[in-house]
Amino acid sequence: MPVGPYGALLDAVRGVRWPARRLVAQGASGAHHARSRGVAPEFAEYRPYRQGDDPKRLDWKLLARSDKAFVRLAPDHAVLGTTLLVDASASMAFPEGEPNKWLQAKRLAIGLAAVAHGGGDPVGVTIVSGAGARRLEPRTRAGVVADIARTIDALRPSGAPTLADALATSAPRVAVLTDCLGDFVELRRALARHIVRGGEAWVVHIVSAAELEPGDEAMLATDPEDASQQRPLFAATREGYREAFAAFRAEVARGLRADGVQYVEVRDDEPSDAAVRRIVRPPEVMR
Amino acid sequence: MTVALPWIFALGVAVAGGVVGLHLLSTRRPPARPLPTARFVPESDLRAVSRTSRPTDLFLLALRVLAVLLIAAAFAQPIPDAPGPSLRRVVALEWTTAIVDVEAARARAQALLGEGDAVVVFDTGARVLPASALATLAAPTQRAVALSPMFVAARDAAREIARGADSLALTVVSGFPAEAWDAATAALRDEWNGRIEVVRVATTVDSAAASSLQLMPQDADDPVAAALDAVSRGGHPVRIRRDESSGASALSEADSLWLAQTPGALLLHWPRRREAALGADGVYASLGGEAALVAPLARRELGATDEMDAALGAASVSSMRSIAFWRDGSPAATERPVGLGCVREIGITIPERGDVTLREPFRQLLAVLTEPCGGRRSRSPSDSVLTAFAGDGPLVSAAAFEHERAGSPLTPWLLLAALGALLAEQWWRQRGARA
């Protein structure tokens, strides 16, 4: 499967699994625990026999011992469709050169797609830029990761698009790869609605090392998405900038987690495979 | 190190200070850089950024200041000190045949010379020589002397040796005949604004009178003969050749021998031309005395010929000078040194008849034409005149001549260094803009 320059990343995340944070609805057989109980060999619980149950599911040994008829139940597994929502606004193309936020976002999207696909989950991508939204529906077929890679590589960050609208057509699991500098308030609301509807939400907050430490040169800091936003950054304002940005990130993390969103902050200079593992770290299954 | 125009360098320092001040007080707008998180930068005054920002282009400032100072230094004309004593001397030596003991005069001049000094030798002209050339200087050939050319040459020599010196001395070794002064001498002396050292040497002094006067061939009908009585006698021997021929072929063996053996012998070669076509003309002569004659005269062409070169020697011909001029400026009489005396070619044809030669103007002309070879040399002026000529007070300052130099030898290098600094400044500025 040709995936361009992402071969090493895909090799590094092979075998990594991205378990669901919740029990998923019963559906196609997959790797995630389903809300329903099935007839798998693995034991989950006993239920009294009801008229209409398949007699083959009776536990005859228990019947012999207790003279009571119980049906043996086992946990079911289902797939979890995943959509990677990638922020391709102009602020993602920072800084010039490597590493930068857009490059990290691409690598994380492809890495997460490979992990989801490796777990048998359908995976798709929605990339939102100033030129509009480009969408690939979640699929499980072979080659979907390469398709996602080609789709992402063909786009360039631009404009100041809104991400919240793209959440309406997302799969049950959505991972938003963004720098949270756009329509964050609307995005947070949309994520909360998605969770209420039974979905899972991840926000991978990508920050640049150059944003955390802009350097010592006095400059007129200009927002690439809003040219009127110009602030002089120099020695007297540098500490205030650091504090304000840190407070913003802390508030973003607190608010999203309070909404039930899985929040992870990733720097653009962090190894992508390590970041993918950190994002998909197995949680406790919530019932 | 001395600076010819220190005020220019001071002006350059002031300009450099202004460059530094503008750099530090500049309200240059900081460069705009993209930063997506610009909204988190606290709002502040942009002017405060410019004033309090750490200057990151100190190297650029240094290059600009360096360029300004180098340009100022170049135009200020720094003159590096030359090794040597602070007092330099120009020794002007009269080099004429009138000096009684030429070698003693040469030795006297050499004794005055020191490290870094210059020599001027002069007669009616003057030239600057290296001090080492004085020892091998050829014997003098001229008798007349003039101080005006000496002063001009002395100034040229002073400009060459002034670098690195504090003061300059001018020592004139001469017989100082009265004829050495001309109309320009006083003004040239005033330009040498300092004391002059006067060293008087013994020179021969001429009497205006001729010791003997021979007219050859003797002819009572010769119109010149009638005027000879008016010529004073008692000085140098004079022989007047009135043969009816021209050119150097008239110089007989007897005449050559007489010139070779008789000190101060004067031979006037004055061919007689009975059939010459006369016309109103005028002639002026100056040779110790002055005379002018306007009368029916005819001209005889003068000038060197191959026969003259062979008879008199090329050196004698090259030393020829005009002593009388027609009204149109062409030479009417010339003099050239031969042996111990000289030969004067007279190109003035006088009428055979009439009273031209009996008039006073002709007699004065004849008296001038029979002056001693090289012109009359009289005695030196009085001591008071020479004392006034020497002057008192300090020697002339060397700085006065340093300023007459055509610029400093360091100026081209300083300008080149300034150009390098400006190119480096431009490169560094463009490099910063690209960064």
Boltz contact constraints between the chains, C-beta under 6 A:
constraints:
  - contact:
      token1: [A, 91]
      token2: [B, 36]
      max_distance: 6.0
  - contact:
      token1: [A, 94]
      token2: [B, 36]
      max_distance: 6.0
  - contact:
      token1: [A, 181]
      token2: [B, 36]
      max_distance: 6.0
  - contact:
      token1: [A, 211]
      token2: [B, 37]
      max_distance: 6.0
  - contact:
      token1: [A, 218]
      token2: [B, 30]
      max_distance: 6.0
  - contact:
      token1: [A, 218]
      token2: [B, 49]
      max_distance: 6.0
  - contact:
      token1: [A, 218]
      token2: [B, 53]
      max_distance: 6.0
  - contact:
      token1: [A, 219]
      token2: [B, 30]
      max_distance: 6.0
  - contact:
      token1: [A, 219]
      token2: [B, 31]
      max_distance: 6.0
  - contact:
      token1: [A, 219]
      token2: [B, 33]
      max_distance: 6.0
  - contact:
      token1: [A, 220]
      token2: [B, 30]
      max_distance: 6.0
  - contact:
      token1: [A, 220]
      token2: [B, 32]
      max_distance: 6.0
  - contact:
      token1: [A, 221]
      token2: [B, 35]
      max_distance: 6.0
  - contact:
      token1: [A, 221]
      token2: [B, 38]
      max_distance: 6.0
  - contact:
      token1: [A, 221]
      token2: [B, 41]
      max_distance: 6.0
  - contact:
      token1: [A, 222]
      token2: [B, 32]
      max_distance: 6.0
  - contact:
      token1: [A, 222]
      token2: [B, 34]
      max_distance: 6.0
  - contact:
      token1: [A, 222]
      token2: [B, 38]
      max_distance: 6.0
  - contact:
      token1: [A, 223]
      token2: [B, 38]
      max_distance: 6.0
  - contact:
      token1: [A, 224]
      token2: [B, 34]
      max_distance: 6.0
  - contact:
      token1: [A, 229]
      token2: [B, 38]
      max_distance: 6.0
  - contact:
      token1: [A, 229]
      token2: [B, 39]
      max_distance: 6.0
  - contact:
      token1: [A, 231]
      token2: [B, 38]
      max_distance: 6.0
  - contact:
      token1: [A, 231]
      token2: [B, 41]
      max_distance: 6.0
  - contact:
      token1: [A, 232]
      token2: [B, 44]
      max_distance: 6.0
  - contact:
      token1: [A, 232]
      token2: [B, 46]
      max_distance: 6.0
  - contact:
      token1: [A, 232]
      token2: [B, 49]
      max_distance: 6.0
  - contact:
      token1: [A, 233]
      token2: [B, 41]
      max_distance: 6.0
  - contact:
      token1: [A, 234]
      token2: [B, 49]
      max_distance: 6.0
  - contact:
      token1: [A, 234]
      token2: [B, 53]
      max_distance: 6.0
  - contact:
      token1: [A, 237]
      token2: [B, 41]
      max_distance: 6.0
  - contact:
      token1: [A, 237]
      token2: [B, 42]
      max_distance: 6.0
  - contact:
      token1: [A, 237]
      token2: [B, 44]
      max_distance: 6.0
  - contact:
      token1: [A, 240]
      token2: [B, 42]
      max_distance: 6.0
  - contact:
      token1: [A, 241]
      token2: [B, 40]
      max_distance: 6.0
  - contact:
      token1: [A, 241]
      token2: [B, 41]
      max_distance: 6.0
  - contact:
      token1: [A, 244]
      token2: [B, 40]
      max_distance: 6.0
  - contact:
      token1: [A, 245]
      token2: [B, 37]
      max_distance: 6.0
  - contact:
      token1: [A, 245]
      token2: [B, 40]
      max_distance: 6.0
